[in-house]
Amino acid sequence: MAFNWFRKDKKAHLTLLAPISGKCFPLEDVPDKVFSQKILGDGVAIQPVPGEGQILSPVDGKIILVAETGHAVGIQAANGREFLIHYGLDTVELNGRGFTALVESGAQVSAGDPLLSVDLAVMAEAGINPITMFLIVNDGPEIPTFHYGALVKKGEDPVISMEAK
């Protein structure tokens, strides 16, 4: 279970799983200033493995945003922390073409539930860079640890851990 708030040495802990399989790296290395300068929030970027076109929920929570264009989804965990998963660079320009939302705003999800489906042929035709950003979008008392450098498997491997101060 990815949403693991538990008591361990009197500190709460939350583990967030990879929403997509690929290579996990720092946001600073994303070739887009909105993400590399962390304007929308801190987090990780994942360069998907070839053929990867499904986004899974990284945590148990509630869907608080499904972009009209289908390229991004927001989730609120039980502790109130909010996360955004954004597929690709410049995908908003596709106006929804190539994306299928598999959830609606207000839905309860569990870690590993499918959130978005991506038509990889449409992305290739449009020349979309599929880097996927996974961001923490609101402040809280937890200290995040980002797990960079690894090839991560969606729904299984942690990419962000958060521990209460």
PyMOL commands that set and color helices and strands:
alter all, ss='L'
color gray80, all
select helices_A, chain A and resi 27-29+33-36+91-94+120-126
alter helices_A, ss='H'
color red, helices_A
select strands_A, chain A and resi 13-17+22-26+42-48+54-56+61-66+72-76+82-89+99-101+108-109+114-118+129-136+142-146+151-152+158-164
alter strands_A, ss='S'
color yellow, strands_A
deselect
rebuild
show_as cartoon
